[in-house]
Amino acid sequence: MLAIPLAPLVKLMPGKYLTTSEEPKIWLVLLVAALMVASIGMVFVIGSDSEPDLPLNTNMMLTYRVTGGGDLVGINGSFGEQLNIFGERSYSRSGPYDEEGDLELHLSPPAPLFSGRAYLDEVNLNTTWGTKAVWRSLDIAQGLGDDAGICVVYRGAHTNLAYRVDLISSDYRATYELVDVDGAEMNDLDLNGLKNRNELIEQRRITQTNANVGWPCDLKEPGNGESYQFNYTGEGFQFIVFDETDIWNMVNGGDYQYNEERSVIGNGSVEFLLEDGMVWFMELQMHYELGSTYTMQIKISIIDE
């Protein structure tokens, strides 16, 4: 098994693992030891072993073009991200390099380059290297400070590489597109779809009722004959819930939106019953102030119909 002992592993497919080394560092202090790790190494294997892959033991320069904006900001430029792949499919990254244009603070991809959770669907994506088979996932937007944002990530079906990231926040949208890779041949990569998509879909289910949720963000959808009861309480956190309508509106180009009735900004609690459809939730610590209390807990229970 390919692994690196620096971070906990996230199972994406049978026998295939990814670490959480690039997960956003924003959740409850009690989870730090289990979830927060340095962004210095991970494993990124997905799809069929017979397909071509990114080369081992090499340095690559990835160039992302960034476009977008909102009422108060315009974004148009590019930057480089150096990727060093070594050993048994582990890597390090650094940047930005060769910044061009008006990028404001958008000098790094706002989502992990390889590790992914929250499978949505599969689509074909037009890229510099032709049409690629990708799967779309959701993630918390990194690098926004106290602001909340969501990322829709287009990942290669085999390499898991982020070809595109759509960042949606309350103030603006920005699209990060991979337009050049110096150090790897990309034409033959990610031409076929996922082999085990059902495994990713099953990650939306919960298997233990009344369980404490240990991730700062997740996508959930009840299985056949089930409903999910959500119970959240917290101080100093934002608990933001996006229902299925919110998700697809943002994926399809709409503005940032969430379900206000199911969400808590600051101190408070909420409970709701999810009978069908998907919800994406994320927990964000608010601006730190000395002496303030920061606690949160979310539990999900299975209700059999």
Wavefront OBJ file of the C-alpha trace (Angstrom):
o trace
v 0.000 0.000 0.000
v 1.266 3.459 -0.814
v 1.352 5.619 2.280
v 3.286 8.254 4.125
v 3.283 8.427 7.916
v 2.902 12.200 8.136
v -0.879 12.473 7.934
v -4.121 10.560 8.467
v -5.487 8.829 5.384
v -8.756 9.414 3.583
v -10.049 6.377 1.702
v -11.353 7.362 -1.738
v -11.524 3.962 -3.425
v -10.886 0.341 -2.439
v -7.174 0.114 -1.763
v -6.605 3.761 -2.719
v -5.857 6.399 -0.125
v -5.219 10.113 0.110
v -3.963 12.056 3.086
v -5.503 15.199 4.489
v -2.230 17.114 4.407
v -3.794 20.023 2.543
v -7.073 20.240 4.476
v -7.863 23.840 5.624
v -6.580 24.581 9.098
v -9.707 26.080 10.581
v -11.504 23.609 12.799
v -11.828 22.986 16.503
v -8.611 22.883 18.523
v -9.481 19.436 19.866
v -9.324 18.101 16.316
v -5.908 19.548 15.568
v -3.898 16.476 16.518
v -6.085 14.240 14.430
v -6.649 16.404 11.380
v -4.188 19.286 10.989
v -0.869 18.336 9.425
v 1.848 20.164 7.524
v 1.307 20.445 3.803
v 4.455 18.529 2.890
v 3.437 15.122 1.654
v 0.599 12.884 0.605
v -0.418 10.010 -1.603
v -2.573 10.583 -4.649
v -3.486 7.379 -6.421
v -6.866 6.943 -8.039
v -8.268 5.036 -11.000
v -6.773 2.113 -12.880
v -3.098 1.220 -12.497
v -2.942 0.508 -16.233
v -3.458 4.160 -17.147
v -0.539 6.574 -17.595
v 0.202 8.766 -14.616
v 2.245 11.766 -13.572
v 5.962 10.902 -13.374
v 7.683 9.988 -10.128
v 10.806 11.723 -8.810
v 10.425 14.870 -10.832
v 9.888 18.605 -10.452
v 7.063 20.276 -12.342
v 5.889 23.844 -12.699
v 2.108 24.161 -12.874
v 0.731 27.411 -14.285
v -2.784 28.458 -13.283
v -4.714 31.244 -14.996
v -7.114 33.095 -12.681
v -10.138 35.080 -13.859
v -13.181 36.475 -12.133
v -14.225 39.206 -9.780
v -17.146 40.902 -8.093
v -18.493 44.329 -7.212
v -15.295 45.468 -5.509
v -12.574 43.338 -7.069
v -11.385 42.316 -10.525
v -9.142 39.284 -11.003
v -7.205 38.493 -14.177
v -3.727 36.966 -14.240
v -1.628 33.843 -13.738
v 0.931 32.330 -11.391
v 3.145 29.258 -11.132
v 3.067 26.535 -8.485
v 6.118 24.261 -8.217
v 5.306 20.608 -7.595
v 8.005 18.178 -6.426
v 6.964 14.524 -6.718
v 9.201 12.052 -4.964
v 9.299 8.610 -3.369
v 6.141 6.545 -3.280
v 3.806 9.146 -4.734
v 4.365 11.859 -2.156
v 4.911 15.500 -2.996
v 5.677 18.999 -1.814
v 4.545 22.286 -3.338
v 5.697 25.879 -3.225
v 4.833 29.178 -4.854
v 3.787 31.482 -6.235
v 6.202 32.008 -9.139
v 6.082 34.293 -12.169
v 2.959 36.179 -11.137
v 1.361 38.197 -13.908
v -1.675 40.461 -14.034
v -4.068 41.718 -11.377
v -4.414 38.859 -8.910
v -5.036 40.670 -5.606
v -4.304 37.869 -3.086
v -5.172 34.988 -5.421
v -1.658 33.588 -5.683
v -2.318 29.970 -4.728
v -5.002 27.414 -5.580
v -7.707 27.753 -2.888
v -8.190 23.965 -2.692
v -5.803 20.993 -2.365
v -4.014 20.066 -5.602
v -4.680 16.344 -5.181
v -6.618 15.268 -2.092
v -10.364 15.359 -2.615
v -13.595 14.567 -0.793
v -17.284 15.195 -1.360
v -17.834 13.617 -4.786
v -20.558 15.326 -6.822
v -20.462 13.873 -10.339
v -18.327 13.254 -13.418
v -18.012 15.504 -16.457
v -15.728 16.025 -19.434
v -13.583 19.155 -19.216
v -11.940 21.017 -22.089
v -8.308 21.727 -21.212
v -5.067 22.831 -22.855
v -4.426 19.127 -23.548
v -7.828 18.274 -24.963
v -10.866 16.769 -23.256
v -10.206 15.240 -19.831
v -12.387 12.905 -17.762
v -12.798 14.606 -14.368
v -14.868 14.285 -11.224
v -16.256 17.314 -9.437
v -15.913 17.668 -5.686
v -16.551 20.289 -3.011
v -14.060 21.771 -0.569
v -13.678 24.690 1.824
v -11.987 27.662 0.180
v -8.554 28.248 1.718
v -6.844 31.578 2.158
v -9.926 33.760 2.745
v -9.219 34.633 6.368
v -12.462 35.067 8.297
v -14.582 35.013 5.141
v -16.446 31.893 4.051
v -16.153 30.380 0.605
v -16.676 27.133 -1.224
v -14.646 25.478 -3.982
v -15.898 23.314 -6.827
v -12.871 21.281 -7.915
v -12.495 19.461 -11.244
v -10.093 16.546 -10.584
v -8.558 14.131 -13.062
v -10.318 10.754 -12.946
v -6.954 8.962 -12.702
v -4.358 11.494 -11.521
v -6.748 13.343 -9.158
v -4.982 16.547 -10.245
v -6.966 19.790 -9.944
v -7.412 20.957 -13.552
v -9.836 23.657 -12.485
v -11.077 25.226 -9.259
v -14.124 27.490 -9.037
v -13.987 29.656 -5.913
v -17.341 31.080 -4.804
v -17.493 33.531 -1.896
v -20.016 36.101 -0.742
v -18.086 38.890 -2.527
v -16.872 37.368 -5.792
v -16.216 34.311 -7.966
v -12.838 33.265 -9.329
v -11.848 30.428 -11.647
v -8.403 28.824 -11.504
v -7.550 26.892 -14.673
v -4.449 24.756 -15.160
v -3.051 25.972 -18.485
v 0.531 24.684 -18.556
v 2.633 21.938 -16.957
v 6.392 22.072 -17.426
v 7.928 18.699 -16.577
v 5.209 16.196 -17.512
v 3.477 14.944 -20.655
v -0.237 15.594 -20.146
v -1.873 14.583 -23.434
v -2.502 10.935 -22.511
v -3.600 11.478 -18.911
v -7.150 11.295 -17.542
v -8.872 10.060 -20.692
v -11.135 7.504 -18.974
v -13.756 7.890 -16.255
v -13.670 6.677 -12.661
v -13.579 2.930 -12.078
v -15.294 2.879 -8.669
v -17.573 5.889 -8.452
v -19.992 3.994 -6.194
v -17.357 4.008 -3.457
v -17.276 7.806 -3.586
v -21.064 8.057 -3.531
v -21.174 5.815 -0.447
v -19.024 8.334 1.415
v -22.143 10.507 1.626
v -23.719 7.982 3.999
v -23.179 7.689 7.730
v -22.726 4.269 9.262
v -22.954 5.030 12.994
v -25.998 6.777 14.384
v -25.632 9.725 16.784
v -21.999 10.016 15.725
v -19.836 13.062 16.368
v -18.634 14.513 13.074
v -14.847 14.758 12.921
v -14.427 16.709 9.676
v -14.715 20.481 9.252
v -16.725 19.946 6.066
v -18.608 17.090 4.441
v -21.300 16.118 1.958
v -24.127 13.926 3.238
v -27.122 12.254 1.605
v -29.413 9.667 3.231
v -29.574 6.177 1.749
v -32.779 4.450 0.727
v -35.242 4.198 3.602
v -33.280 6.598 5.825
v -33.356 10.176 7.054
v -30.592 12.044 8.895
v -31.153 14.128 12.023
v -28.550 16.919 12.394
v -27.839 18.532 15.784
v -25.297 21.348 16.055
v -24.238 23.609 18.919
v -21.276 25.955 19.011
v -19.607 29.140 20.237
v -17.295 31.234 18.091
v -17.909 29.205 14.935
v -19.844 29.482 11.719
v -21.840 26.376 10.858
v -22.926 26.863 7.261
v -25.245 24.429 5.492
v -25.837 24.304 1.747
v -28.790 22.275 0.508
v -28.891 20.550 -2.875
v -30.430 23.554 -4.638
v -27.692 25.819 -3.253
v -24.978 23.396 -4.366
v -26.097 23.009 -7.965
v -26.837 26.723 -8.377
v -23.257 27.545 -7.393
v -21.782 24.704 -9.458
v -23.674 26.008 -12.494
v -22.369 29.578 -12.151
v -24.645 31.137 -9.544
v -23.754 33.346 -6.608
v -22.754 32.205 -3.131
v -25.846 31.004 -1.282
v -26.676 28.797 1.704
v -29.632 27.690 3.810
v -29.902 30.345 6.537
v -32.488 28.409 8.559
v -30.147 25.444 8.947
v -27.013 27.520 9.624
v -25.566 29.272 12.704
v -23.192 32.250 12.493
v -21.564 32.792 15.899
v -23.067 31.311 19.047
v -26.122 29.104 18.923
v -27.594 25.769 18.008
v -29.743 24.270 15.293
v -31.309 20.948 14.433
v -32.946 19.760 11.247
v -34.099 16.589 9.541
v -32.701 15.683 6.125
v -35.150 13.338 4.434
v -33.729 13.338 0.906
v -31.198 15.109 -1.260
v -27.680 16.259 -0.422
v -26.384 18.811 2.062
v -22.854 20.200 2.248
v -21.818 21.722 5.568
v -18.689 23.438 6.816
v -17.527 24.653 10.210
v -15.343 27.766 10.305
v -13.779 29.315 13.383
v -14.551 33.009 13.557
v -11.957 35.750 14.150
v -9.860 34.833 17.173
v -10.056 37.088 20.213
v -8.114 36.464 23.401
v -10.411 35.230 26.156
v -13.215 34.166 23.829
v -14.647 30.642 23.816
v -14.484 28.465 20.718
v -16.323 25.164 20.899
v -18.587 23.257 18.568
v -20.184 19.855 18.209
v -22.250 18.320 15.469
v -23.977 14.967 15.626
v -25.845 13.124 12.898
v -28.342 10.372 13.691
v -29.881 7.818 11.343
v -33.675 7.773 11.344
v -35.051 4.617 9.763
v -38.277 5.103 7.853
l 1 2 3 4 5 6 7 8 9 10 11 12 13 14 15 16 17 18 19 20 21 22 23 24 25 26 27 28 29 30 31 32 33 34 35 36 37 38 39 40 41 42 43 44 45 46 47 48 49 50 51 52 53 54 55 56 57 58 59 60 61 62 63 64 65 66 67 68 69 70 71 72 73 74 75 76 77 78 79 80 81 82 83 84 85 86 87 88 89 90 91 92 93 94 95 96 97 98 99 100 101 102 103 104 105 106 107 108 109 110 111 112 113 114 115 116 117 118 119 120 121 122 123 124 125 126 127 128 129 130 131 132 133 134 135 136 137 138 139 140 141 142 143 144 145 146 147 148 149 150 151 152 153 154 155 156 157 158 159 160 161 162 163 164 165 166 167 168 169 170 171 172 173 174 175 176 177 178 179 180 181 182 183 184 185 186 187 188 189 190 191 192 193 194 195 196 197 198 199 200 201 202 203 204 205 206 207 208 209 210 211 212 213 214 215 216 217 218 219 220 221 222 223 224 225 226 227 228 229 230 231 232 233 234 235 236 237 238 239 240 241 242 243 244 245 246 247 248 249 250 251 252 253 254 255 256 257 258 259 260 261 262 263 264 265 266 267 268 269 270 271 272 273 274 275 276 277 278 279 280 281 282 283 284 285 286 287 288 289 290 291 292 293 294 295 296 297 298 299 300 301 302 303 304 305
